[in-house]
């Protein structure tokens, strides 16, 4: 026997203004599936916005990082590492 549990979500009513093209597309979707579709679309759009905001914050953070000066050039470090020597940098 399979246990089924229905989760009740708080429902909020809102007004949504659609373009004629979107209205026409939604009219083809069976009743009861439109809300789920719109909620998934909104969740996806919000997730994308959050990713963009996080990426901007990250870029802003690393832009403020000052490089640490080293006594050796990067080429010299590579030569020493390839030769198996420890770098003192």
ROSE-4610 file (N, C-alpha, C; in Angstrom, 1 decimal, always signed):
// ROSE-4610
residu = [X/X/X/X/X/X/X/X/X/X/X/X/X/X/X/X/X/X/X/X/X/X/X/X/X/X/X/X/X/X/X/X/X/X/X/X/X/X/X/X/X/X/X/X/X/X/X/X/X/X/X/X/X/X/X/X/X/X/X/X/X/X/X/X/X/X/X/X/X/X/X/X/X/X/X/X/X/X/X/X/X/X/X/X/X/X/X/X/X/X/X/X/X/X/X/X/X/X/X/X/X/X/X/X/X/X/X/X/X/X/X/X/X/X/X/X/X/X/X/X/X/X/X/X/X/X/X/X/X/X/X/X/X/X/X/X/X/X/X/X/X/X/X/X/X/X/X/X/X/X/X/X/X/X/X/X/X/X/X/X/X/X/X/X/X/X/X/X/X/X/X/X/X/X/X/X/X/X/X/X/X/X/X/X/X/X/X/X/X/X/X/X/X/X/X/X/X/X/X/X/X/X/X/X/X/X/X/X/X/X/X/X/X/X/X/X/X/X/X/X/X/X/X/X/X/X/X/X/X/X/X/X/X/X/X/X/X/X/X/X/X/X/X/X/X/X/X/X/X/X/X/X/X/X/X/X/X/X/X/X/X/X/X/X/X/X/X]
num = [1/1/1/2/2/2/3/3/3/4/4/4/5/5/5/6/6/6/7/7/7/8/8/8/9/9/9/10/10/10/11/11/11/12/12/12/13/13/13/14/14/14/15/15/15/16/16/16/17/17/17/18/18/18/19/19/19/20/20/20/21/21/21/22/22/22/23/23/23/24/24/24/25/25/25/26/26/26/27/27/27/28/28/28/29/29/29/30/30/30/31/31/31/32/32/32/33/33/33/34/34/34/35/35/35/36/36/36/37/37/37/38/38/38/39/39/39/40/40/40/41/41/41/42/42/42/43/43/43/44/44/44/45/45/45/46/46/46/47/47/47/48/48/48/49/49/49/50/50/50/51/51/51/52/52/52/53/53/53/54/54/54/55/55/55/56/56/56/57/57/57/58/58/58/59/59/59/60/60/60/61/61/61/62/62/62/63/63/63/64/64/64/65/65/65/66/66/66/67/67/67/68/68/68/69/69/69/70/70/70/71/71/71/72/72/72/73/73/73/74/74/74/75/75/75/76/76/76/77/77/77/78/78/78/79/79/79/80/80/80/81/81/81/82/82/82/83/83/83/84/84/84/85/85/85/86/86/86/87/87/87/88/88/88/89/89/89]
x = [+0.8/+0.0/+0.9/+0.6/+1.4/+0.8/+1.6/+1.1/+1.2/+0.2/+0.1/-0.1/+0.7/+0.5/+0.4/-0.7/-0.9/-0.4/+0.4/+1.0/+0.1/-0.4/-1.2/-0.3/-0.2/+0.6/-0.3/+0.3/-0.5/-0.7/-1.9/-2.2/-2.4/-1.8/-1.9/-2.5/-3.5/-4.1/-3.4/-3.2/-2.6/-3.1/-2.9/-3.4/-2.2/-2.3/-1.2/-1.7/-1.0/-1.4/-0.5/-1.2/-0.5/-0.5/+0.5/+0.5/-0.6/-1.1/-2.1/-1.5/-0.2/+0.4/+0.5/+0.9/+1.0/-0.4/-1.4/-2.8/-3.3/-3.0/-3.3/-2.7/-1.4/-0.7/-1.2/-1.5/-2.1/-3.5/-4.2/-5.6/-5.6/-4.5/-4.4/-4.0/-3.6/-3.3/-4.5/-4.7/-5.8/-5.9/-7.1/-7.3/-6.7/-6.1/-5.4/-3.9/-3.5/-2.1/-1.5/-2.3/-1.8/-1.0/-1.6/-1.0/+0.4/+0.4/+1.6/+2.7/+2.3/+3.2/+3.8/+2.9/+3.3/+4.2/+3.9/+4.8/+6.1/+6.2/+7.5/+8.3/+7.6/+8.3/+8.8/+8.0/+8.4/+9.6/+9.5/+10.6/+11.9/+11.8/+13.0/+13.6/+12.7/+13.2/+13.8/+13.2/+13.8/+15.2/+15.3/+16.5/+17.6/+17.3/+18.2/+18.7/+17.7/+18.1/+19.0/+18.7/+19.6/+21.0/+21.1/+22.4/+23.2/+22.5/+23.1/+23.6/+22.8/+23.1/+24.3/+24.3/+25.5/+26.7/+26.6/+27.8/+28.4/+27.5/+27.9/+28.6/+28.0/+28.6/+30.0/+30.2/+31.4/+32.5/+32.1/+33.0/+33.4/+32.4/+32.7/+33.7/+33.5/+34.4/+35.8/+36.0/+37.4/+38.0/+37.2/+37.8/+38.6/+38.2/+38.9/+40.1/+40.4/+41.5/+42.8/+43.8/+45.1/+46.0/+46.7/+47.6/+48.7/+49.2/+50.3/+51.6/+52.5/+53.8/+54.7/+55.3/+56.2/+57.7/+58.7/+60.0/+60.4/+59.6/+59.9/+58.8/+59.2/+58.2/+57.4/+56.3/+55.5/+56.3/+57.1/+57.9/+59.0/+59.6/+60.7/+60.1/+58.9/+58.2/+57.9/+57.4/+57.1/+58.4/+59.5/+60.8/+61.2/+61.1/+61.5/+60.6/+59.3/+58.4/+58.6/+58.9/+59.1/+60.5/+61.4/+62.7/+62.6/+61.4/+61.2/+61.8/+62.0/+62.5/+61.4/+61.6/+60.6/+60.7/+59.6/+59.7/+59.5/+60.3/+60.2/+59.2/+58.4/+57.4/+56.2]
y = [-1.2/+0.0/+1.2/+2.2/+3.4/+4.5/+5.2/+6.3/+7.6/+8.3/+9.6/+10.7/+11.7/+12.8/+14.1/+14.8/+16.0/+17.2/+18.0/+19.2/+20.4/+21.1/+22.3/+23.5/+24.2/+25.5/+26.7/+27.7/+28.9/+29.5/+29.9/+30.5/+32.0/+32.6/+34.1/+34.4/+35.3/+35.7/+36.9/+37.0/+38.2/+38.4/+39.6/+39.9/+39.9/+39.2/+39.1/+39.6/+40.6/+41.1/+40.4/+39.8/+39.0/+39.7/+39.4/+39.9/+39.0/+39.4/+38.6/+37.3/+37.3/+36.0/+35.0/+35.5/+34.6/+34.1/+35.0/+34.6/+33.5/+33.7/+32.7/+31.3/+31.4/+30.1/+29.5/+30.3/+29.7/+29.2/+29.7/+29.2/+27.8/+27.3/+25.9/+25.0/+25.5/+24.6/+24.3/+23.0/+22.6/+23.4/+23.6/+24.3/+23.5/+24.2/+23.5/+23.4/+23.4/+23.3/+24.7/+25.7/+27.0/+27.6/+27.5/+28.0/+27.3/+26.0/+25.3/+25.7/+25.9/+26.4/+27.8/+28.7/+30.0/+30.1/+29.3/+29.2/+28.7/+27.7/+27.1/+28.2/+28.9/+29.9/+31.0/+31.5/+32.5/+32.1/+30.8/+30.3/+30.2/+29.8/+29.8/+31.1/+32.1/+33.5/+34.1/+33.8/+34.3/+33.7/+32.4/+31.7/+32.3/+32.6/+33.2/+34.6/+35.4/+36.7/+36.6/+35.6/+35.4/+35.0/+34.1/+33.7/+34.9/+35.8/+37.0/+37.9/+38.1/+39.0/+38.4/+37.1/+36.4/+36.5/+36.4/+36.5/+37.9/+38.9/+40.3/+40.6/+40.1/+40.3/+39.6/+38.5/+37.8/+38.6/+39.1/+39.8/+41.1/+41.8/+43.0/+42.7/+41.5/+41.1/+40.9/+40.1/+39.8/+41.0/+42.0/+43.2/+44.0/+43.8/+44.6/+43.8/+42.6/+41.9/+42.4/+42.7/+43.2/+42.0/+41.8/+40.7/+40.8/+39.6/+39.6/+39.6/+40.5/+40.6/+39.4/+38.8/+37.7/+38.0/+37.5/+37.8/+37.2/+36.2/+35.5/+35.8/+35.9/+36.0/+34.7/+34.7/+33.5/+32.5/+33.0/+32.2/+31.4/+32.2/+31.6/+30.6/+30.9/+29.9/+28.6/+28.7/+27.5/+26.7/+27.4/+26.7/+25.9/+26.6/+25.9/+24.7/+24.9/+23.8/+22.6/+22.9/+21.9/+21.1/+21.9/+21.3/+20.5/+20.6/+19.9/+20.6/+21.9/+22.7/+23.3/+23.6/+24.3/+25.8/+26.5/+27.9/+28.6/+29.6/+30.4/+31.5/+31.5/+32.6/+32.3]
z = [+0.0/+0.0/+0.0/-0.8/-1.0/-0.1/+0.7/+1.5/+0.6/+0.6/-0.1/+0.9/+0.8/+1.7/+0.9/+1.1/+0.4/+1.2/+0.6/+1.3/+0.9/+1.9/+1.7/+1.8/+0.7/+0.7/+0.9/+1.5/+1.6/+0.2/+0.0/-1.4/-1.3/-2.2/-2.3/-3.7/-3.7/-4.9/-5.4/-6.7/-7.3/-8.7/-9.2/-10.5/-11.4/-12.6/-13.5/-14.9/-15.4/-16.7/-17.8/-18.7/-19.7/-21.1/-21.9/-23.3/-24.0/-25.1/-25.8/-26.2/-26.6/-27.0/-25.8/-24.6/-23.4/-23.0/-23.1/-22.8/-23.7/-25.0/-26.0/-25.7/-25.3/-25.0/-23.7/-22.7/-21.5/-21.6/-22.6/-22.8/-23.3/-23.9/-24.3/-23.2/-22.1/-20.9/-20.1/-19.7/-19.0/-17.6/-17.2/-15.9/-14.8/-13.8/-12.7/-13.0/-14.2/-14.5/-14.8/-15.0/-15.3/-14.1/-12.9/-11.7/-11.5/-11.6/-11.4/-12.4/-13.6/-14.7/-14.4/-14.0/-13.7/-12.4/-11.4/-10.2/-10.6/-11.4/-11.8/-12.6/-13.5/-14.3/-13.4/-12.5/-11.6/-10.7/-10.2/-9.4/-10.2/-11.4/-12.3/-12.6/-12.8/-13.1/-11.8/-10.7/-9.4/-9.1/-9.4/-9.2/-10.1/-11.4/-12.3/-11.8/-11.3/-10.7/-9.6/-8.7/-7.5/-8.0/-9.0/-9.5/-10.0/-10.8/-11.3/-10.2/-9.2/-8.1/-7.3/-7.1/-6.4/-7.2/-8.5/-9.4/-9.4/-9.4/-9.3/-8.0/-6.9/-5.6/-5.5/-6.1/-6.1/-6.9/-8.1/-8.9/-8.2/-7.5/-6.8/-5.6/-5.0/-3.9/-4.4/-5.5/-5.9/-6.6/-7.0/-7.6/-6.6/-5.3/-4.3/-3.7/-4.2/-3.7/-4.3/-3.5/-4.0/-4.1/-5.3/-5.5/-4.5/-4.0/-3.1/-3.9/-3.6/-4.4/-4.0/-5.0/-4.7/-5.2/-4.6/-5.0/-6.4/-6.8/-8.1/-9.1/-10.3/-11.4/-11.5/-12.1/-12.3/-13.2/-14.2/-15.0/-14.2/-13.3/-12.5/-11.5/-11.0/-10.1/-10.9/-12.1/-12.9/-13.2/-13.5/-13.8/-12.5/-11.4/-10.1/-9.8/-10.0/-9.7/-10.6/-11.9/-12.9/-12.6/-12.0/-11.7/-10.3/-9.7/-8.4/-7.2/-7.4/-6.3/-5.6/-4.3/-3.5/-3.8/-3.9/-4.1/-2.7/-2.6/-1.3/-1.3/-2.4/-2.5/-1.8]
